[in-house]
Amino acid sequence: MAIKRVRLADLRTGMYVHDLNCGWLDHGFFRQRFLLRHDGQIQKMKDQGLHEIYIDTSRGADVEGAPTQEEIETELARELRESAAGGMALTPGRVSQREESAEARRILGEAGDVIEDLLMDARLGKQVDFARARPLVKEINASVLRNPGALLSLTRIKAADTYTFQHSVSLCALLVAFTHAVGMDAATVEEAGLGGLLHDLGKSKVPNEILNKPGKLTEDEFTIMKSHVAHSGLLLEGMSGISQMVIQIAGEHHEKVGGGGYPRGLAGDQISQIGRMAAIVDVYDALTSDRIYHKGEEPSEVLKRLLEWSGGHLDGELVQLFIRTLGIYPVGSLVRLSSERLAVVVEQGEDLLRPTVRVVYDIRRKVWPHPRDLDLAKSHDQIVDYQEPGDWGVEAGAYL
């Protein structure tokens, strides 16, 4: 008996759903785990654009030949390492992560305050002065060009009560980096960043008790939450000077390349390139962020999920490029070295398997040495795997 991944076409009543295999806020089921009692449950999964789920064969019917979770994880780990073959998609920073860190913190804090004001104005029915956001997008762009890792590593840090604002800032920063990796020109990069900042403007029309609910949404609440996309479109289309790209980001970041997304159920090339990119960064940021009811996953683990969801939910080629934008061990990741030491990734290099790390703990000796940097491209030491910081009592961000 095992946990197995099965296609929806192979689902039958009597099987026990272990994991719906999608983003935590990307389905209308109140529970993740349940027994399939009628065909209506299966149809609901199809209607919501799910393609493959995990079943627990110890609690329900089996599917012969379906891969086990262990087999899937082994394959995804291999695919993630293979993604490194193309090298870093971004030009290395002109300054060090340490030099850029303080400025990156200032920019993110200021951007969070501005987007909070804009969302509040929208909630109160006031005119939204989006022009206030443009200078911040320029600053975010400049910081990414100086050192991408400094700002991107900070996007995971979010307070529960300000998540909506900080998520918008994170999407801006991630889209700026991603569009640079794609090769877009400076003006287009800044429009993408503005789209990231304003993509959830419609959440200003969602009741706070739903927006900040400390638990899973009911089906009715989920329907109301999904309405934020339409609200965003109405707000943005009513503003002068808003580009089509900004509207596409707001309107398409919940669409799925395999169909079944919302609000329009677009598929494949019906979704703009920037819409497909926004979907990737939206999922990545949501899954790596801590919420009251959702513990953020480690970046490398989420990158594997993006690979798994390629084709059904996300654009596979763009996922590969996004991985090369961040690195398979993004800055701020805690990793275990072959020398039995723990280290925090602080800089990416040309070889994504050999970033520069800051050694923080000696596992064999059980001591915390004075942190020192180690360029793995110039060392025989190498990364064995990423680690969960909580398992070691390490606050990885404190070492950046």
ROSENU-54927 format. One record per atom (N, C-alpha, C): residue in three letters; y, z, x. Coordinates in steps of 0.2 Angstrom, whole numbers, plus 2048, in hexadecimal, padded with zeros to 3 digits. Atoms other than C-alpha are relative to their C-alpha. Layout:
N
ALAYZX/...
This chain:
400
MET7FA800804/MET800800800/MET806800804/ALA7FA8007FB/ALA8117FC807/ALA8067FE7FC/ILE7FA803803/ILE8237F7803/ILE8007F8802/LYS8008077FF/LYS8247E4801/LYS8067FC7FD/ARG7FB804802/ARG8317D77FF/ARG7FD7FA7FC/VAL802805805/VAL82E7CB7F0/VAL8057FC7FD/ARG7FC804804/ARG8367BC7E8/ARG8018027F9/LEU7FF7FF807/LEU83D7BE7D7/LEU7FA7FC7FC/ALA805804803/ALA8317B07D2/ALA7F98037FF/ASP8077FD800/ASP8227BB7D6/ASP8008077FD/LEU8007F9803/LEU8287CB7CD/LEU7FC8007F9/ARG8037FF806/ARG81E7D17BF/ARG8018077FD/THR8007F9803/THR81E7E07B3/THR7FA804803/GLY8057FB7FD/GLY8157EF7BA/GLY801801808/MET7FE7FF7F9/MET81D7ED7CC/MET805805800/TYR7FC7FA7FF/TYR8277FB7D2/TYR8067FE805/VAL7FA8027FB/VAL8397F67D9/VAL802806804/HIS7FE7FB7FB/HIS83C7FF7E9/HIS8087FF802/ASP7F98017FE/ASP84D7F77EE/ASP8027F97FD/LEU7FD806803/LEU8577E97E5/LEU8027FB806/ASN7FF8057FA/ASN85B7E27F7/ASN8077FD7FF/CYS7F9803800/CYS86E7DF7F4/CYS805806801/GLY7FB7FB7FE/GLY87E7E87F7/GLY8008067FA/TRP8017FB804/TRP87F7F97EF/TRP8048007FA/LEU7FC800807/LEU88D7F47E2/LEU7FF7F87FE/ASP800807802/ASP8867E27DF/ASP7FA7FF7FB/HIS805801805/HIS87A7E57D1/HIS8028057FA/GLY7FE7FC806/GLY87B7EC7BF/GLY7FB8057FE/PHE8057FB801/PHE86C7F77C0/PHE802807802/PHE7FE7F97FE/PHE86F80A7BF/PHE7FC803805/ARG8047FD7FB/ARG86180E7CA/ARG7FD7FA805/GLN8038057FB/GLN85A8057DA/GLN7F88007FF/ARG807800800/ARG84880A7D7/ARG7FD8027F9/PHE8037FF807/PHE83E8087C7/PHE7FA7FC7FF/LEU805804802/LEU82F8017BF/LEU8027FB7FB/LEU7FE806805/LEU8307F07B7/LEU7FB8007FA/ARG8047FF806/ARG82B7F37A5/ARG8007FA7FC/HIS7FF806804/HIS8317E279D/HIS8037FB804/ASP7FD8067FC/ASP8367D07A2/ASP807800800/GLY7F8800800/GLY8487D479D/GLY803803806/GLN7FD7FD7FA/GLN84A7DE7AC/GLN8007FB806/ILE8018067FB/ILE8447CF7B7/ILE8067FB7FF/GLN7FB805802/GLN8507C37AE/GLN807803802/LYS7FA7FD7FE/LYS85E7CF7B1/LYS802800807/MET7FF8007F8/MET85B7CF7C4/MET8027F8801/LYS7FF8077FF/LYS85B7BC7C3/LYS8077FE7FE/ASP7F9802802/ASP86B7BB7B9/ASP805803805/GLN7FC7FD7FB/GLN8737C67C6/GLN8007FD807/GLY8008047FA/GLY86F7BA7D4/GLY7FB804805/LEU8057FD7FB/LEU8617C57DC/LEU7FB7FB802/HIS8058057FE/HIS8557BB7E6/HIS7F9803802/GLU8067FC7FE/GLU8497C77EE/GLU801807800/ILE7FF7F9800/ILE8467D97EC/ILE7F9803804/TYR8067FC7FD/TYR83A7E77F3/TYR7FC8047FB/ILE8047FC804/ILE82C7EE7EA/ILE7FC805804/ASP8047FB7FD/ASP8227FE7ED/ASP7F97FF7FD/THR807802803/THR80F7F97EB/THR7FC8077FF/SER8047F9802/SER80A80C7EB/SER8028027F9/ARG7FE7FD806/ARG81380E7DB/ARG8007FB7FA/GLY800806805/GLY8107FD7D2/GLY7FC7FB803/ALA8048067FE/ALA8077EC7D3/ALA8027FD807/ASP7FF8037FA/ASP8067E37E3/ASP8017F8800/VAL8008077FF/VAL8097D17E9/VAL7FD7FE806/GLU8038027FA/GLU7FD7C97F5/GLU8047FC804/GLY7FD8057FC/GLY8047C1804/GLY808802801/ALA7F87FE7FF/ALA8167C9802/ALA801804806/PRO7FF7FC7F9/PRO81D7CF813/PRO8028077FE/THR7FE7F9801/THR81F7E1815/THR807801803/GLN7F97FE7FE/GLN82F7EA819/GLN800800808/GLU8018007F9/GLU8297ED82B/GLU8007F9803/GLU8008077FD/GLU8267DB82E/GLU8077FD7FF/ILE7F9803801/ILE8377D6826/ILE805803806/GLU7FB7FD7FB/GLU8407E3832/GLU7FF7FD807/THR8028037F9/THR8377DC841/THR8037F9801/GLU7FD807800/GLU83C7CA83D/GLU808800800/LEU7F9800800/LEU84E7CF839/LEU803802807/ALA7FD7FE7F9/ALA8507D884A/ALA7FF7FB805/ARG8018067FC/ARG8497C9852/ARG8067FB7FF/GLU7FA804802/GLU8567BE849/GLU806802802/LEU7FA7FE7FE/LEU8647C984D/LEU8017FF808/ARG8008017F8/ARG8607C9860/ARG8017F8801/GLU7FF8077FF/GLU85F7B685F/GLU8077FD7FE/SER7F9802802/SER8707B5857/SER805801806/ALA7FC7FF7FA/ALA8777BB868/ALA8007FA804/ALA8008057FB/ALA8727AB870/ALA8067FB801/GLY7FA804800/GLY8827A286B/GLY806803804/GLY7FB7FD7FD/GLY88C7AF874/GLY8068027FB/MET7FB7FE804/MET89C7B786E/MET8047FB7FD/ALA7FC805804/ALA8A67AD861/ALA807801801/LEU7F97FF7FF/LEU8B67B5865/LEU802800808/THR7FE7FF7F9/THR8C07B4876/THR801807801/PRO8007F97FE/PRO8BF7C487F/PRO808803800/GLY7FA7FD800/GLY8CE7D087D/GLY8047FF806/ARG7FC8007FA/ARG8DD7CF889/ARG801807802/VAL7FF7F97FE/VAL8DE7E2889/VAL7FA8037FF/SER8067FC801/SER8D17EF889/SER8008037F9/GLN8007FC807/GLN8CB7F8879/GLN804806801/ARG7FC7FA7FF/ARG8D2808880/ARG8077FF7FF/GLU7F9802800/GLU8E3800882/GLU8027FF7F9/GLU7FE802806/GLU8E37F9871/GLU7FF8057FA/SER8027FC805/SER8DC807867/SER8058037FC/ALA7FA7FC804/ALA8EC811863/ALA8047FB7FC/GLU7FC805804/GLU8F580185E/GLU7FC7FE7FA/ALA805802805/ALA8E67FC853/ALA8008067FA/ARG8007FB805/ARG8E680D84A/ARG8078007FD/ARG7F9800803/ARG8F980C847/ARG8007FA7FB/ILE800806805/ILE8F77FB83F/ILE7FC8017FA/LEU8047FE806/LEU8E9800834/LEU8038057FB/GLY7FD7FB804/GLY8F180F82E/GLY8067FD7FC/GLU7FB803803/GLU90180682A/GLU7FE7FB7FA/ALA802805805/ALA8F87F8821/ALA7FD8037FA/GLY8037FD805/GLY8EE804817/GLY8068037FB/ASP7FA7FD804/ASP8FF80C811/ASP8037FA7FB/VAL7FD805804/VAL9067FB80C/VAL7FB7FD7FA/ILE805803806/ILE8F67F5802/ILE8008057FB/GLU8007FB805/GLU8F68067F9/GLU8067FF7FC/ASP7FA801804/ASP9088037F4/ASP8007FA7FB/LEU801806804/LEU9047F17EE/LEU7FC8017FA/LEU8057FE805/LEU8F57F77E4/LEU8038047FB/MET7FD7FC805/MET8FF8047DC/MET8067FD7FC/ASP7FB804804/ASP90D7F87D7/ASP7FD7FC7FB/ALA804804805/ALA9007ED7CF/ALA7FE8047FB/ARG8027FC805/ARG8F97FB7C6/ARG8058027FB/LEU7FA7FE804/LEU90A8007BF/LEU8037FA7FD/GLY7FD806803/GLY90E7EE7BA/GLY8067FE803/LYS7FA8027FC/LYS91B7EC7C7/LYS7FF7FA804/GLN8008067FC/GLN91F7DC7D1/GLN7FD802807/VAL8047FF7FA/VAL9137DC7E0/VAL8047FC806/ASP7FD8037FB/ASP91D7D97F0/ASP7FB7FE806/PHE8058017FB/PHE90F7D17FA/PHE8037FE807/ALA7FD8027FA/ALA91C7CB807/ALA800806805/ARG8007FA7FC/ARG91B7DD80E/ARG7F9800804/ALA8068007FD/ALA9097D9813/ALA8007FB806/ARG8008067FB/ARG90D7C981E/ARG801803807/PRO7FF7FD7F9/PRO9147D382D/PRO7FA804803/LEU8057FC7FE/LEU9057DE82D/LEU7FA7FC802/VAL8058057FE/VAL8F97CF82D/VAL8017FD807/LYS7FE8027FA/LYS9027C983C/LYS7FE805806/GLU8027FB7FB/GLU9007D9845/GLU7F8801801/ILE8088007FF/ILE8ED7DA841/ILE7FE7FA804/ASN8028057FD/ASN8EB7C9847/ASN802800808/ALA7FF7FF7F8/ALA8F47CD858/ALA7FC805803/SER8057FB7FD/SER8E97DC85A/SER7FA7FE801/VAL806803800/VAL8DA7D2857/VAL8007FC807/LEU8008047FB/LEU8DF7C6864/LEU801804807/ARG8007FC7FA/ARG8E37D4871/ARG7FA803801/ASN8067FD7FF/ASN8D37DC86E/ASN7FC8017F9/PRO803800807/PRO8C87D985F/PRO7FC8067FE/GLY8047FA801/GLY8BC7E8861/GLY8048067FE/ALA7FC7FA801/ALA8CA7F5861/ALA8028017F8/LEU7FE800807/LEU8D07F184F/LEU7FA8007FC/LEU806800804/LEU8BF7EC848/LEU7FC806800/SER8047FA7FF/SER8B77FB84E/SER8028067FB/LEU7FD7FB804/LEU8C3806844/LEU8007FF7F8/THR800801807/THR8C07FD833/THR7FB8047FD/ARG8057FC803/ARG8B1808830/ARG8028067FD/ILE7FE7FA801/ILE8BB81782F/ILE8058007FA/LYS7FD800806/LYS8C081A81D/LYS8008077FC/ALA8007FA805/ALA8C5829812/ALA7FE7FE7F9/ALA803802806/ALA8BC82A802/ALA8057FE7FB/ASP7FB801806/ASP8CB82B7F7/ASP8057FB802/THR7FC8057FE/THR8D481D800/THR7FC7F9802/TYR8058057FE/TYR8C5811801/TYR8037F97FE/THR7FE807802/THR8CC8037F7/THR8067FD804/PHE7FA8027FC/PHE8DC802801/PHE7FD7FE807/GLN8028017F9/GLN8D3803812/GLN7FB7FA800/HIS805805800/HIS8C57F780D/HIS8047F9800/SER7FC806800/SER8D37EA80A/SER8037FE807/VAL7FE8017F9/VAL8DA7ED81B/VAL7FA7FD805/SER8058027FC/SER8C97EB823/SER7FE7F97FE/LEU802807801/LEU8C57DB81A/LEU8057FB803/CYS7FB8047FC/CYS8D67D4821/CYS7FE800807/ALA8028007F8/ALA8D17D9833/ALA7FA7FC801/LEU8078047FF/LEU8BF7D2831/LEU8017F97FF/LEU7FF807802/LEU8C57C2829/LEU8057FD806/VAL7FC8027FA/VAL8D27C0837/VAL7FC7FE806/ALA8058017FB/ALA8C57C2844/ALA7FB7FA7FF/PHE805805802/PHE8B97B783B/PHE8037F9800/THR7FD807800/THR8C57A8838/THR8027FE807/HIS8008027F9/HIS8C97A984A/HIS7FA7FD803/ALA8068027FE/ALA8B77A784E/ALA7FE7F97FE/VAL801807803/VAL8B6798842/VAL8047FB804/GLY7FC8057FC/GLY8C479084C/GLY8067FE7FB/MET7FA802804/MET8D279083E/MET806801804/ASP7F97FF7FD/ASP8E478E843/ASP8038067FE/ALA7FD7F9801/ALA8F079D844/ALA8028017F9/ALA7FD800807/ALA8F8799833/ALA7FB8027FB/THR8067FF805/THR8E779882A/THR7FD807801/VAL8037F97FE/VAL8E17A8833/VAL8048057FC/GLU7FC7FB803/GLU8F07B282C/GLU8007FF7F9/GLU802800807/GLU8ED7AB81B/GLU7FA8037FE/ALA8077FC802/ALA8DB7B181B/ALA801807801/GLY7FE7F9800/GLY8E27C2821/GLY8038027FA/LEU7FC7FE806/LEU8EE7C3813/LEU7FB8007FA/GLY804800805/GLY8E07BE807/GLY7FB806800/GLY8047FA7FF/GLY8D57CC80E/GLY8048077FE/LEU7FC7FA802/LEU8E47D980B/LEU8008007F8/LEU7FF800807/LEU8E67D37F9/LEU7FA7FE7FC/HIS806803804/HIS8D47CE7F4/HIS7FE8057FA/ASP8027FB806/ASP8D27DE7E9/ASP8068037FC/LEU7FA7FE803/LEU8E37DF7E2/LEU7FE8017F8/GLY8027FF807/GLY8DA7DE7D0/GLY7FD8077FF/LYS8037F9801/LYS8D27EF7D3/LYS8068057FE/SER7FA7FC803/SER8E47F67CE/SER7FF8007F9/LYS801800807/LYS8DE7F17BD/LYS7FA8047FD/VAL8067FC802/VAL8CE7FB7BD/VAL801807800/PRO7FF7F8801/PRO8CE80D7B7/PRO7FE804806/ASN8027FC7FA/ASN8CE8197C5/ASN7FA804800/GLU8077FC800/GLU8BF8237BE/GLU7FA7FB801/ILE8058057FE/ILE8B58137C0/ILE8017FE808/LEU7FF8027F9/LEU8BD80E7D1/LEU7FD805805/ASN8017FA7FB/ASN8BA81F7D9/ASN7FA8047FD/LYS8067FC803/LYS8AA8247CF/LYS7FB802806/PRO8057FD7FA/PRO89F82F7DB/PRO7F97FF7FE/GLY807802801/GLY88F8267D6/GLY7FF7F97FD/LYS801806802/LYS8878177CF/LYS8037FE7F9/LEU7FD802806/LEU89080D7C2/LEU7FB7FE7FA/THR804802806/THR88980B7B0/THR8017F8800/GLU7FF807801/GLU8877F97AA/GLU8077FE7FE/ASP7F9802803/ASP8977F97A0/ASP805801805/GLU7FB7FF7FA/GLU8A08017AF/GLU8007FA805/PHE8018067FB/PHE8997F37BA/PHE8047FA7FE/THR7FD806803/THR89F7E67AE/THR808801801/ILE7F97FF7FF/ILE8B17EE7AF/ILE8027FF807/MET7FF8017F9/MET8B07EF7C2/MET8007F9802/LYS8008077FF/LYS8AC7DD7C3/LYS8067FC7FE/SER7FA804803/SER8BB7D87B9/SER806800805/HIS7FA8007FC/HIS8C67DC7C8/HIS8017FA804/VAL7FF8067FD/VAL8C37CB7CF/VAL8057FC7FC/ALA7FB804804/ALA8CB7C37C0/ALA807802800/HIS7F97FD800/HIS8D97CF7C0/HIS8047FE807/SER7FD8027FA/SER8DC7CB7D2/SER8037F9800/GLY7FE807801/GLY8DD7B87CE/GLY8068007FC/LEU7FA800804/LEU8EA7BB7C0/LEU806803804/LEU7FA7FD7FD/LEU8F57C67CB/LEU8027FB806/LEU7FF8057FA/LEU8F47BA7DA/LEU8037FA7FE/GLU7FD807802/GLU8F77AA7D0/GLU8078017FD/GLY7FA7FF803/GLY9067B27C8/GLY806802806/MET7FC7FE7FB/MET90E7B57D9/MET8027F9804/SER7FE8067FC/SER9197A77E2/SER7FE801807/GLY8018007F9/GLY9147A37F4/GLY7F9802802/ILE8077FE7FF/ILE9027A87F2/ILE7FC7F9801/SER8048077FF/SER8F679A7FA/SER7FA8007FC/GLN807801803/GLN8E67937F3/GLN7FB804804/MET8057FC7FC/MET8DD79C801/MET7FF8077FE/VAL8007F9802/VAL8E27AD7FC/VAL7FD8017F9/ILE803800807/ILE8DD7A97EA/ILE7F97FF801/GLN8078017FF/GLN8CC7A37F0/GLN7FD806802/ILE8037F97FD/ILE8C97B37FA/ILE7FF8057FA/ALA8007FB805/ALA8CD7BE7EB/ALA7FB7FE7FB/GLY804802805/GLY8C37B37DF/GLY7F97FE801/GLU8068037FE/GLU8B47AE7E9/GLU7FC805804/HIS8037FC7FC/HIS8AF7BD7F3/HIS7FA8047FD/HIS8067FD803/HIS8A27C37E7/HIS7FB7FA7FD/GLU805805802/GLU89A7B27E4/GLU7FA800805/LYS8068007FC/LYS8897AE7EC/LYS7FE7F9801/VAL8018077FE/VAL88479E7F5/VAL7F97FE7FC/GLY806802804/GLY87379E7EB/GLY8018017F8/GLY7FF7FF807/GLY87C7A17DA/GLY7FF8077FE/GLY8017F9803/GLY87D7B07CF/GLY805805802/GLY7FA7FB7FF/GLY88D7B87D6/GLY8058007FA/TYR7FB800806/TYR89C7BB7CC/TYR8077FF803/PRO800801807/PRO8A87B77C4/PRO7FD7FA7FD/ARG802806803/ARG8A37A57C3/ARG7F97FD801/GLY8068027FF/GLY8927A47C9/GLY7FF7F9804/LEU8008067FC/LEU8967977D6/LEU7FA800805/ALA8068007FB/ALA8897917E3/ALA8027FB806/GLY7FF8057FB/GLY8897887F4/GLY8077FE802/ASP7F98037FE/ASP89877D7F8/ASP8058017FA/GLN7FB7FF805/GLN8A07817E7/GLN804806802/ILE7FC7FA7FD/ILE8A57917F1/ILE8047FD806/SER7FC8037FB/SER8B378D7FD/SER7FD804807/GLN8037FD7F9/GLN8AF791810/GLN803807800/ILE7FD7FA7FF/ILE8BC79F810/ILE7FD8057FB/GLY8037FC805/GLY8B47A6800/GLY7F9802802/ARG8067FE7FE/ARG8A37A6808/ARG801805806/MET7FF7FB7FA/MET8AA7AF818/MET8028067FD/ALA7FE7F9803/ALA8B37BC80D/ALA7FA8047FD/ALA8067FD803/ALA8A27BF804/ALA7FC804806/ILE8047FD7FB/ILE89A7C3815/ILE804806803/VAL7FC7FA7FE/VAL8A87CF81B/VAL8018057FB/ASP8007FB806/ASP8A97D780A/ASP7FA805800/VAL8067FC800/VAL8977DC80A/VAL7FF804807/TYR8017FC7F9/TYR8977E181D/TYR804806800/ASP7FC7FA800/ASP8A67ED81A/ASP7FE8057FB/ALA8027FC806/ALA89F7F480A/ALA7FA804803/LEU8067FD7FE/LEU88E7F8812/LEU801804806/THR7FF7FC7FA/THR8957FF822/THR8058067FF/SER7FC7FB801/SER8A180B81A/SER7FD8067FC/ASP8027FA804/ASP89E81D814/ASP8048007FA/ARG7FD7FF806/ARG8A1820802/ARG7FE8077FE/ILE8037FA802/ILE89F8307F8/ILE7F98007FE/TYR807801803/TYR88F8297F1/TYR7FC7FB804/HIS8038057FC/HIS88A81D7FF/HIS802801807/LYS7FF7FF7F9/LYS887821811/LYS8007F9804/GLY7FF8077FD/GLY88D81281C/GLY7FA7FF805/GLU8068017FB/GLU87F80A826/GLU8037FD806/GLU7FE8027FA/GLU880806838/GLU8027F8800/PRO7FE807800/PRO8897F583C/PRO7FA7FB801/SER8068057FE/SER8797ED844/SER7FB8007FB/GLU804800806/GLU86F7F2835/GLU8027FC7FB/VAL7FD804806/VAL87B7EA829/VAL8007F8802/LEU8008077FE/LEU87B7DA834/LEU7F97FD7FF/LYS807802802/LYS8687D9831/LYS8007FF7F9/ARG800802807/ARG86B7DA81F/ARG8047FA7FE/LEU7FD806802/LEU8777CC81F/LEU7FC7FA802/LEU8058057FE/LEU86A7C2828/LEU7FB7FF7FA/GLU805800806/GLU85D7C781A/GLU8037FC7FA/TRP7FE803806/TRP8697C180D/TRP8037F9800/SER7FD8077FF/SER86E7B1814/SER7FC7FB7FC/GLY803805804/GLY86A7A2809/GLY8018027F9/GLY8007FE807/GLY8697AC7F9/GLY8078037FE/HIS7FA7FD801/HIS8797B67FA/HIS8057FD804/LEU7FB8027FB/LEU8827B180A/LEU7FE7F9803/ASP8018067FC/ASP8857A1814/ASP7FD802807/GLY8047FE7FA/GLY8787A2822/GLY8047FE806/GLU7FD8027FA/GLU88279882F/GLU806804801/LEU7FA7FC7FF/LEU8927A282C/LEU7FE808802/VAL8037F97FE/VAL8877B382D/VAL7FF800808/GLN8018007F9/GLN8827AD83E/GLN806800804/LEU7F98007FC/LEU8947AA844/LEU8038077FF/PHE7FD7F9801/PHE8997BB83C/PHE7FD805805/ILE8037FC7FB/ILE88C7C3847/ILE8037FF807/ARG7FD8017FA/ARG8937BB856/ARG807801801/THR7F97FE800/THR8A47C0851/THR801807802/LEU8007F97FF/LEU8A07D2851/LEU7FC802806/GLY8057FE7FC/GLY8917D385D/GLY7FA8037FD/ILE8057FD803/ILE8807D8859/ILE800808800/TYR7FF7F8800/TYR8857EA85E/TYR808800800/PRO7F9800800/PRO8977EA858/PRO803806804/VAL7FC7FB7FD/VAL8A47F5861/VAL8008067FC/GLY8017FA804/GLY8A180785C/GLY7F98027FE/SER8077FE802/SER88E80685A/SER7FE804805/LEU8037FC7FB/LEU884813862/LEU7F97FD802/VAL8068037FE/VAL87580C86C/VAL7FC804805/ARG8047FD7FB/ARG867812876/ARG7FE7FB806/LEU8018057FA/LEU86580B888/LEU7F9801803/SER8078007FD/SER855808892/SER7FF806804/SER8007FA7FC/SER85A81689D/SER8008077FD/GLU8017FA804/GLU85882288F/GLU8078047FF/ARG7F97FD801/ARG86B82588C/ARG8027FD7FA/LEU7FC803806/LEU87682387D/LEU8067FE802/ALA7FA8027FE/ALA88581987E/ALA8047FD7FA/VAL7FC803805/VAL893812873/VAL8037FA802/VAL7FE8067FE/VAL897800873/VAL808800800/VAL7F98007FF/VAL8A97FE879/VAL8047F9801/GLU7FD8077FF/GLU8AC7EB87D/GLU7FA7FB800/GLN804806800/GLN8A37DB87A/GLN8017FC806/GLY8008057FB/GLY89F7CE887/GLY7FD7FA7FE/GLU803806802/GLU8997BD888/GLU7F88007FE/ASP8077FF802/ASP8877C3887/ASP8008067FB/LEU7FF7FB806/LEU8867CC876/LEU7FA806801/LEU8057FB7FF/LEU8767D587C/LEU802805805/ARG7FD7FC7FA/ARG8807DD88B/ARG8078017FF/PRO7F97FE800/PRO8907E4885/PRO802806805/THR7FE7FB7FC/THR89A7F188E/THR7FF8077FC/VAL8017FA804/VAL895803888/VAL803806804/ARG7FE7F97FD/ARG89B81588B/ARG7FA8057FF/VAL8057FB800/VAL88D820890/VAL8028077FE/VAL7FE7FA803/VAL88E830886/VAL7FB806800/TYR8057FB801/TYR87D839886/TYR7FA7FE804/ASP8068017FC/ASP86E83B892/ASP7FA8037FC/ILE8067FE804/ILE85E83C887/ILE7FB804804/ARG8057FC7FD/ARG852842894/ARG803807802/ARG7FE7FA7FD/ARG85D84F89C/ARG8048057FA/LYS7FD7FC805/LYS86585488B/LYS807803802/VAL7F97FE7FE/VAL877854892/VAL8057FB7FE/TRP7FB804802/TRP88784D88D/TRP8057FF806/PRO7FC8017FA/PRO88E84689D/PRO8077FD7FE/HIS7FA803801/HIS8A084189F/HIS8007F87FE/PRO801807802/PRO8A1830896/PRO8037FB805/ARG7FE8057FC/ARG8A28218A1/ARG7FD7F97FE/ASP801807802/ASP8A280E89E/ASP7FB7FD804/LEU8058047FC/LEU8948038A3/LEU7FF7F97FD/ASP801807802/ASP8947F08A2/ASP7F97FE801/LEU807801800/LEU8837EC89D/LEU7FE7F9803/ALA8018067FD/ALA8857DA8A3/ALA800800808/LYS8017FF7F9/LYS8867E18B5/LYS7FB806802/SER8057FA7FF/SER8787EE8B3/SER7F97FE7FE/HIS807801802/HIS8657EE8B2/HIS7FF8047FA/ASP8017FD807/ASP8677FA8A3/ASP8017FB7FB/GLN7FF805806/GLN8667F2892/GLN7FF8047FA/ILE8017FD806/ILE8677F6880/ILE7F98007FD/VAL806800803/VAL8577FB878/VAL8007FF7F8/ASP7FF801807/ASP85D7FD866/ASP8078047FE/TYR7FA7FC802/TYR86C80485C/TYR7FD8067FD/GLN8027FA803/GLN86B816856/GLN8058027FB/GLU7FC7FD805/GLU871820847/GLU804806803/PRO7FD7FB7FC/PRO87F82B84E/PRO7FF8077FD/GLY8027F9803/GLY87B839841/GLY7FA803803/ASP8067FE7FE/ASP86A83A848/ASP801804807/TRP7FF7FD7F9/TRP871840859/TRP807804800/GLY7FA7FC800/GLY881849853/GLY8067FD804/VAL7FB8037FC/VAL88C83C85B/VAL8057FD7FB/GLU7FA803804/GLU89D837854/GLU8027FA805/ALA7FF8067FB/ALA89D82585C/ALA8087FE800/GLY7F9802800/GLY8AF822857/GLY804804805/ALA7FC7FB7FC/ALA8B5831861/ALA8007FD808/TYR8008037F9/TYR8B0827871/TYR8047F9801/LEU7FC806800/LEU8BB81886D/LEU807801802/
